Each structure stands twice: as C-alpha cells, then as structure tokens.
Amino acid sequence: MKKLELHWQILIGIVLALVAGSLTGTTAGLGGATFYQVYDFVGTIFLNGLRMVIVPLVVSSIITGIASVGSGSDLGRLGLKTMGCFALFTSSAILVGLFFVTVMSPGLRDGEPAGAQLNLTLDGAQVNSALSNIQTTDSSDILGIFLRMVPTNIIGSAVAGDVMPLIFFSLLFGYFMTKVPQRQAEVLLSFWQGVNETMMFITMWVMKFAPIGVFGLIARTIASTGFAAFIPLLVFFFTVTFALLFHIFIVLPLYLRLLGKVNPLKHLVAMSPALLMAFSSASSNATLPMNMECLRNNAGVSERVTNFVLPLGATLNMDGTALYECVAVIFLAQAYGLELSFATQFTVVLLSLLTSVGMAGIPAASLVAITVILSAIGLPLEAVGLLLVTDRILDMMRTAINVYSDSCCAVIVARSEHETGILVS
C-alpha cells in the first residue's frame, strides 16, 4: 500500500467499506463489540486527528503567507493590484458556489433533509447549539460576526477552537511582523515557517491514515443506511462540477474581457498545457513552472509580472478551493436540516475566503479547511470523511481552476501596467 498514491489507497478503502458495511450491518460483531462500533471508533480517531491540527495549522499558514507578501519589495502598486484581483476572483467563486448549492440543494431529497440517508443526525440540543453559535433571526447579526472576529482572549479562542478570531489575529500578526526591525522579523518569520512546515508534516502524517479513517466513516454509513447515501453525494458532485465550470467558462472570461480587454478563448488556449498538467497532477505547486512558462511564452506576460503574481497566487489565490468549501458546508447544513440565515451564510462565505488563503499549499487543504468552517458554525465533523468519496476528481478540477485563475489575474495586472504583447484580440 505504501507504493500506491494516497488517492488510490482511499479508493481501495472506500471499496472495502462498501463491502464490509453492507455485509455486517449494525448488529453483527465479534465478542462484546459490533463491527459498527469498530467502524465508528476508527472514523472518530481520524476526525480527532484532523481537529488536532486545525489551530496551529491555520495560525502558522496565515502568518507566514501574509508575512511573505508584506516583506516583498513590489508590495506597493503591483501588490495591491494583485491582492485586489485575488480577492475579487475568490469572492466571485464563493458566490457562484453559494448560488449553485442553493438552487440545486444537494443536501435535500424531495424537499427533506438527506441526513438520514447519509447517517447524519442532530438532536434538539445540537441543533440549538449550532444555530445559537452565530445565527439570529435578524440579518443585522453580521455586525456581531465582525465583533466576534476581534478576540478578547486569543488563548481562550485557541482553547475553544474558535477560528474566526484566530484568523483575524493571524492576519494582523503576519502583517505587523514585517514592521519590526529586520533582525527580529527574520527570527519571527523563521519560527513561524518552522511551525508551518512541522504542521504540514503532521497533516501529511494524519492523512496517511485517511484510507483507514474513510473506511470507518463510509462503512459506518453503509451499515446504517445502505447505498442510498450515494444519491445525495452524486448530486453534491454535480453541484460542485457545474459551479466550477460556470466559474472557469463564464466568470473568469468575463473578468478577462472587462478588466483586461483580453480575448478569453485565446488565453484559454495559451494556458491549456498548464491546465492539463494541473488537472492530472492535482497540485498547484507542481504546476507552477509550467504555468509560468505558458504565461510568459504563450500569453505574452512579462517576466516581472509573472514572477510576482504566480508564486503569490499558488499560495493565496484558491478560487476552486474556496468554492468547494462553501458548497460542501452548505450541503452538510442542508443534510442536517438547518435553515441558514443570511448572517450564517455570510459567515460561511467569509470563512471560505479566509481559509482558502490560510490552507493554500497544504496537502488535503480543502478537507482541513472544511473542518475549520464546520467548527465555526457549530456542526459536527462526522460527515467530512464522506466528502472524500468524490474528492479526487473534484480536487483535479479545483486545481485546474486555481491555476487558471492565477494566470487570469497575472494578465489583468500586466494589462493595467500597460504591457504589450498580450493576447488582446
């Protein structure tokens, strides 16, 4: 198994879970424990591992990401244009995802929550706890969301796992870390980079157990509900797919045409080698050299803009990831039967935007980010493993969109710098 790629290991775990869950049901067992209890134990251990890495991973990722931007020599005009473009693209992707998940409602079956089919249930106390976390009947609670972002006790927020104030503090810390004298700044940056790299190793180690954890989570669901669980997951898969396609073929070309005065079709053809590599490898970092080559040689963007925008985009600009996070969280809320207010949906959008920055470049980024958002709105994490059933193909599509979005931003920034040689018509 060690010689197989992780996604193949997960696929094997899913297949074995389908067989085991359908054969054992909820009552069969050996000795004093049922197989269902064993599945539940294995799945819970895996989810606990994901919970374990959330706080240090989010904090170190955001601090190092923001600090690396803040210390750049070109942060002025070029940096502001790039960051503005990233924010516009990612926000648009999240809103596209929110629209499609609202219209298609993958978490509902015949107008009823699909939680029973997915073996997801909440008792009355859990529902009240989830809703009271951030939701009121008045949409003006958005002010309360911003108030809640500013921590009164950062240690208390970390202990409680409240990620919104942690993200706000990390953004401030990363930015102002570049304002201290260079010697201290280098020490701080080195420390947080060390923490971030260590957390990446721990995350990768936890993800090595994903095949076993997914086996437990899927087998538990199949043992309880049978194969009916795959109907909502299939609708969820197509919801994400349609939203991603809409973003890459409608939204991004619209921005290219309106903001960059660039021919979207010619740019798509120019970047096609990088998109194919991103789709096949499912890795933005591995695709970066190819993306830079296509942007310089095929799209006509200068080396100055390419070398600044694309490495930054591979770290901070994650349209597909943010879109997926938003759809996944709303899908699970629908499955649990929760009516999300505008304030709650705003929180999901905001956290999708922020965590797509914080999780950039981290293996299994979307999975960890989704646990962050679920924790923030008070939903259980038990359904996270179910999302891995369709995650590999969706991950390939998300990566291609992340890479293409970086190139679109680079073209728009280059055009704003009055560069010539770009595919205009």
Buried (B, 14 or more C-beta within 10 A) or exposed (E): EEEEEBBEBBBBBBEBBBEBBEEBBBEEBEEEEBBBEBBBEBBBEBBEBBBEBBBBBBBBBBBBBBBBBBBBEBBEEBBEBBBEBBBBBBBBBBBBBBBBBBEBBBBBBEEEBBBBBBBBBBEEEBBEEBBEBBBEEEEEBBEBBEEBBEBEEBEEBBEEBBBBBBBBBBBBBBBEBBEEEEEEBEEBBEEBBEBBEEBBEBBEEBBEBBBBBBBBBBBBBBBBBBEBBBBBBEBBBEBBBBBBBBBBEEBBBEBBEEBBEBBBEBBBEBBEBBBEBBBEBBBBEBBBEBBBEBBBEBBBBBEEBBBBBBBBBBBBBBBBBBBBBBBBBBBBBBBBBBEBBEBBBBBBBBBBBBBBBBBBBBBBBBBBBBBBBBBBBBBBBBBBBBBBBBBBBBBBBBBBBBBBBBBBBBBBBBBBBEBEEBBEE
